[in-house]
Amino acid sequence: MATMHADVEKGKGNGKGKVPSPLYPQHEGEREWVPWIVPVFLVANITVFVLTMYANNCPKNTSSRDGKCIARFLGRFSFQPIRQNPLLGPSSATLQKMGALVWEKVVHEHQGWRLISSIWLHAGVLHLVANMLSLIFIGLRLEQQFGYVRIGAVYLLSGLGGSVLSSLFIRNHISVGASGALFGLLGAMLSELLTNWTIYTNKVAAVITLLFVIAVNLALGILPHVNNFAHIGGFLTGFLLGFVLLMRPHFGWMERYSLPSGSPCSSKKYLVYQWILLAIATALVIVGFAVGMTMLFRGQNANDSCHWCHYLSCVPTSRWTCSN
């Protein structure tokens, strides 16, 4: 679903030689964290899927007229018939039981907890594997650089943002998956690059590469049965949170570690534009969640205010429709 891009760290000392480095290069004086929250998220997602399949119990709960369970040798962990779930997973009824995002239950049955529980559920093995590979490739390096608190917050709040936007536009279908949270990490990668502009070289190439990756992933979201509103909501939330949580000292400040004693260096740790971006992003996050939550729990349909927005999640063609 997503991939990573590489950048080049600025040369130090006399400024000669710029060496290749992975995304988010570690500067002297910065702490390098040992990732643990991303592995915990990984195990949690897998564990919830196993529990979901245990509760599903296809052989017991699926009649013969609906088709045969897939991989029956797995017993109660076998998958629903392909025509019911081509992703090799549980039934829709089981997903609802386990906490899938359902507009009716969130708004009229006051089950707001589904906005969070749904990001830990997956529709099938294929869905789970794709998301967990993305989590590993994106999340581990981010946590190593920025720590478990900040990356954990971006992941969870982005997942919530994706659920809120999804609920505002989609009422007739259930939604599950960590895609909103993962798109939030992608959004945070982009804003981190922008707010910490001074510490990177090959800036334009890095931005173009990351924007291309994001655009491709969002474009795939216009296919049927893909909830692109969760992707968009998660991305926008993560993009704003990146300005708030992932701000780093500018290059002049970090360079002081490699300068001879007594050499002049910048006295300001962060630049003015970084503080401005932080203030704007903080305000937008607070206002966005406040407005979104208010509209959701009042039962408002965002499609009434944006008649073309449904095309952001599915574009009908001669090969498929978006009605189901």
C-alpha positions as CSV (number, residue, x, y, z in Angstrom):
1,M,0.0,0.0,0.0
2,A,2.8,2.3,0.7
3,T,6.5,2.5,0.5
4,M,9.4,4.5,1.7
5,H,11.8,7.0,0.0
6,A,15.4,7.8,0.6
7,D,17.0,11.1,1.2
8,V,20.6,12.4,1.7
9,E,21.9,13.9,4.9
10,K,23.7,17.2,4.7
11,G,27.4,17.1,5.0
12,K,28.9,18.1,8.4
13,G,32.1,19.9,9.5
14,N,33.6,21.5,6.4
15,G,30.5,20.8,4.4
16,K,32.3,18.5,1.9
17,G,30.7,15.2,0.9
18,K,27.1,14.4,1.3
19,V,26.6,10.7,2.1
20,P,23.5,8.7,1.3
21,S,21.3,7.9,4.3
22,P,17.9,6.4,5.0
23,L,14.8,8.5,5.4
24,Y,15.1,10.6,8.6
25,P,18.9,10.6,9.1
26,Q,20.1,10.5,12.6
27,H,22.1,13.6,13.6
28,E,24.8,13.8,16.2
29,G,23.2,14.6,19.6
30,E,19.8,13.1,18.6
31,R,18.5,10.1,20.4
32,E,17.8,6.9,18.4
33,W,14.8,5.0,19.8
34,V,14.4,1.3,19.9
35,P,11.1,0.6,18.2
36,W,8.5,-1.3,20.3
37,I,5.1,0.4,19.8
38,V,5.0,-0.5,16.1
39,P,5.7,-4.2,16.8
40,V,3.0,-4.0,19.5
41,F,0.6,-2.6,17.0
42,L,1.6,-5.4,14.6
43,V,1.0,-8.2,17.1
44,A,-2.3,-6.6,18.2
45,N,-3.6,-6.5,14.7
46,I,-2.7,-10.1,14.1
47,T,-4.1,-11.2,17.4
48,V,-7.4,-9.4,16.8
49,F,-7.7,-11.1,13.4
50,V,-7.1,-14.5,14.9
51,L,-9.8,-13.8,17.5
52,T,-12.1,-12.6,14.8
53,M,-11.7,-15.9,12.9
54,Y,-12.2,-17.9,16.0
55,A,-15.5,-16.0,16.6
56,N,-16.4,-16.4,13.0
57,N,-16.4,-20.3,13.0
58,C,-17.3,-20.7,9.3
59,P,-18.1,-24.4,9.4
60,K,-20.7,-23.9,12.1
61,N,-22.2,-20.6,11.0
62,T,-22.2,-21.0,7.2
63,S,-24.9,-23.1,5.4
64,S,-24.1,-25.3,2.5
65,R,-26.2,-23.2,0.1
66,D,-23.8,-20.2,0.7
67,G,-20.8,-22.3,-0.5
68,K,-18.0,-24.2,1.1
69,C,-15.6,-22.7,3.7
70,I,-12.1,-22.1,2.4
71,A,-9.2,-24.1,4.0
72,R,-11.5,-26.3,6.0
73,F,-8.5,-28.1,7.6
74,L,-8.2,-25.0,9.8
75,G,-11.4,-25.9,11.5
76,R,-13.3,-23.0,13.1
77,F,-10.5,-20.7,11.7
78,S,-11.4,-21.5,8.1
79,F,-12.4,-18.7,5.8
80,Q,-15.8,-17.7,4.4
81,P,-16.7,-18.8,0.9
82,I,-15.0,-16.8,-1.8
83,R,-18.2,-15.3,-3.1
84,Q,-18.8,-13.9,0.4
85,N,-15.3,-12.7,1.2
86,P,-12.7,-12.9,-1.6
87,L,-10.0,-11.5,0.9
88,L,-9.9,-14.8,2.8
89,G,-11.6,-13.7,6.0
90,P,-14.7,-13.7,8.2
91,S,-18.3,-12.7,7.4
92,S,-19.6,-9.2,7.5
93,A,-21.8,-10.2,10.5
94,T,-18.7,-11.3,12.5
95,L,-16.9,-8.1,11.7
96,Q,-19.9,-6.1,12.9
97,K,-20.0,-8.2,16.1
98,M,-16.3,-7.6,16.7
99,G,-16.5,-3.8,16.3
100,A,-16.5,-2.8,12.6
101,L,-17.4,0.8,11.8
102,V,-21.2,1.0,11.1
103,W,-22.7,4.5,10.9
104,E,-26.1,3.4,12.2
105,K,-24.6,1.9,15.4
106,V,-22.2,4.8,16.0
107,V,-24.8,7.5,15.6
108,H,-28.1,6.0,16.8
109,E,-26.9,3.3,19.2
110,H,-24.2,5.5,20.7
111,Q,-21.3,3.1,19.9
112,G,-18.7,5.7,19.3
113,W,-16.0,3.2,20.4
114,R,-16.3,1.7,16.9
115,L,-14.4,4.7,15.5
116,I,-11.4,3.1,17.2
117,S,-12.1,-0.6,17.3
118,S,-12.6,-0.7,13.5
119,I,-8.9,0.2,12.9
120,W,-7.8,-3.0,14.6
121,L,-10.0,-5.3,12.4
122,H,-9.3,-6.6,8.9
123,A,-11.5,-8.1,6.3
124,G,-9.2,-11.0,5.4
125,V,-5.7,-12.4,5.3
126,L,-4.8,-10.4,2.1
127,H,-6.1,-7.2,3.7
128,L,-4.1,-7.9,6.9
129,V,-0.8,-8.8,5.2
130,A,-0.9,-5.7,2.9
131,N,-1.5,-3.4,5.9
132,M,1.0,-5.0,8.2
133,L,3.8,-4.9,5.6
134,S,3.1,-1.2,5.2
135,L,3.2,-0.8,8.9
136,I,6.6,-2.4,9.1
137,F,8.1,-0.5,6.2
138,I,6.8,2.9,7.3
139,G,6.4,2.7,11.1
140,L,9.6,1.1,12.3
141,R,11.9,3.7,10.9
142,L,9.6,6.5,12.0
143,E,9.5,5.2,15.5
144,Q,13.3,4.7,15.6
145,Q,13.7,8.4,14.8
146,F,10.8,10.0,16.7
147,G,9.9,7.6,19.5
148,Y,6.9,5.6,20.5
149,V,4.9,8.5,22.0
150,R,4.8,10.6,18.9
151,I,4.4,7.8,16.3
152,G,1.9,6.1,18.5
153,A,-0.1,9.3,18.7
154,V,0.1,9.9,14.9
155,Y,-1.1,6.3,14.2
156,L,-4.1,6.3,16.6
157,L,-5.3,9.8,15.9
158,S,-5.0,9.3,12.1
159,G,-7.0,6.1,12.4
160,L,-9.6,8.1,14.3
161,G,-9.6,10.8,11.7
162,G,-10.1,8.3,9.0
163,S,-13.0,6.7,10.8
164,V,-14.7,10.1,11.3
165,L,-14.4,11.2,7.7
166,S,-15.6,7.7,6.5
167,S,-18.6,7.9,8.8
168,L,-19.6,11.3,7.5
169,F,-19.7,10.1,3.9
170,I,-20.5,6.3,4.0
171,R,-23.7,5.1,5.7
172,N,-24.6,1.9,4.1
173,H,-21.5,-0.2,4.3
174,I,-19.3,-1.4,7.1
175,S,-15.6,-0.4,7.3
176,V,-12.6,-2.0,8.9
177,G,-8.8,-1.8,8.6
178,A,-5.7,0.1,9.6
179,S,-5.4,1.9,6.3
180,G,-6.4,5.3,7.7
181,A,-3.7,5.1,10.4
182,L,-1.1,4.0,7.8
183,F,-2.0,6.9,5.5
184,G,-1.6,9.1,8.5
185,L,2.0,7.9,8.8
186,L,2.5,8.7,5.1
187,G,1.0,12.2,5.7
188,A,3.3,12.7,8.7
189,M,6.3,11.7,6.5
190,L,5.4,14.5,4.0
191,S,4.9,17.2,6.6
192,E,8.0,16.1,8.5
193,L,10.0,16.6,5.3
194,L,8.5,20.1,4.8
195,T,8.8,21.4,8.3
196,N,12.4,20.1,8.7
197,W,13.4,21.3,5.2
198,T,16.8,22.6,6.2
199,I,18.3,19.2,7.2
200,Y,17.7,17.5,3.9
201,T,19.3,17.7,0.5
202,N,17.7,16.5,-2.7
203,K,14.6,18.1,-1.3
204,V,12.6,18.4,-4.5
205,A,13.3,14.9,-5.5
206,A,12.3,13.6,-2.1
207,V,9.0,15.6,-2.1
208,I,8.1,14.5,-5.7
209,T,8.9,10.8,-4.8
210,L,6.7,10.9,-1.7
211,L,3.9,12.7,-3.4
212,F,3.9,10.1,-6.2
213,V,3.7,7.3,-3.7
214,I,0.8,9.0,-1.9
215,A,-1.0,9.8,-5.2
216,V,-0.8,6.2,-6.4
217,N,-2.1,4.9,-3.1
218,L,-5.0,7.4,-3.1
219,A,-5.8,6.6,-6.8
220,L,-6.2,3.0,-5.9
221,G,-8.8,4.1,-3.4
222,I,-11.3,5.0,-6.2
223,L,-11.7,1.3,-7.0
224,P,-15.0,-0.2,-5.7
225,H,-15.0,-1.8,-2.2
226,V,-12.1,0.4,-1.1
227,N,-12.9,3.1,1.6
228,N,-10.9,6.0,0.3
229,F,-12.5,8.4,2.8
230,A,-10.7,6.5,5.5
231,H,-7.5,6.9,3.6
232,I,-8.0,10.7,3.0
233,G,-9.1,11.4,6.5
234,G,-6.1,9.5,7.9
235,F,-3.7,11.2,5.5
236,L,-5.0,14.7,6.3
237,T,-4.8,14.0,10.1
238,G,-1.3,12.6,9.9
239,F,-0.2,15.4,7.6
240,L,-1.2,18.1,10.2
241,L,0.1,16.1,13.2
242,G,3.5,15.8,11.5
243,F,3.9,19.6,11.8
244,V,2.9,19.4,15.4
245,L,4.8,16.3,16.7
246,L,7.7,15.7,14.3
247,M,9.4,19.1,14.3
248,R,13.2,18.8,14.5
249,P,16.0,21.4,15.2
250,H,17.1,23.1,12.0
251,F,20.4,22.3,10.4
252,G,22.3,25.2,11.8
253,W,21.5,24.1,15.3
254,M,22.5,20.5,14.7
255,E,25.7,21.5,13.0
256,R,27.0,22.9,16.3
257,Y,28.1,19.4,17.4
258,S,30.6,19.2,14.6
259,L,32.0,22.8,14.9
260,P,35.2,23.6,16.8
261,S,34.8,24.9,20.3
262,G,34.0,28.6,20.3
263,S,32.8,28.7,16.7
264,P,29.6,30.8,16.2
265,C,26.4,28.8,15.7
266,S,22.7,29.5,15.6
267,S,21.2,30.2,19.0
268,K,17.7,29.3,17.9
269,K,16.8,25.6,18.0
270,Y,13.7,26.0,15.7
271,L,13.0,28.5,12.9
272,V,10.1,30.9,12.8
273,Y,8.4,29.1,9.9
274,Q,8.4,25.9,11.9
275,W,6.5,27.5,14.8
276,I,4.0,29.1,12.4
277,L,3.3,25.7,10.7
278,L,2.9,24.1,14.2
279,A,0.4,26.7,15.3
280,I,-1.7,26.5,12.1
281,A,-1.6,22.7,12.1
282,T,-2.6,22.5,15.8
283,A,-5.6,24.8,15.2
284,L,-6.7,22.9,12.1
285,V,-6.5,19.5,14.0
286,I,-8.6,20.8,16.9
287,V,-11.2,22.5,14.6
288,G,-11.3,19.5,12.2
289,F,-12.0,17.0,15.0
290,A,-14.5,19.2,16.7
291,V,-16.5,19.9,13.5
292,G,-16.2,16.3,12.3
293,M,-17.4,14.8,15.6
294,T,-20.2,17.3,15.9
295,M,-21.5,16.6,12.4
296,L,-21.2,12.8,13.0
297,F,-23.1,12.6,16.2
298,R,-25.8,15.0,15.0
299,G,-26.4,12.5,12.2
300,Q,-25.4,14.9,9.4
301,N,-24.6,13.5,5.9
302,A,-21.6,15.2,4.5
303,N,-22.7,14.2,1.0
304,D,-25.5,16.8,1.3
305,S,-22.9,19.5,1.4
306,C,-20.6,18.0,-1.2
307,H,-22.4,16.4,-4.0
308,W,-19.3,15.3,-5.9
309,C,-17.3,14.0,-3.0
310,H,-18.5,10.4,-3.4
311,Y,-16.2,10.3,-6.5
312,L,-13.2,10.5,-4.2
313,S,-14.0,7.0,-3.0
314,C,-15.3,5.3,-6.1
315,V,-15.5,6.3,-9.7
316,P,-18.0,4.3,-11.8
317,T,-16.8,2.9,-15.1
318,S,-18.0,0.5,-17.8
319,R,-16.4,-2.3,-15.8
320,W,-17.9,-1.6,-12.4
321,T,-20.5,0.4,-10.6
322,C,-20.3,2.1,-7.2
323,S,-23.9,1.4,-6.0
324,N,-22.9,-1.7,-4.1
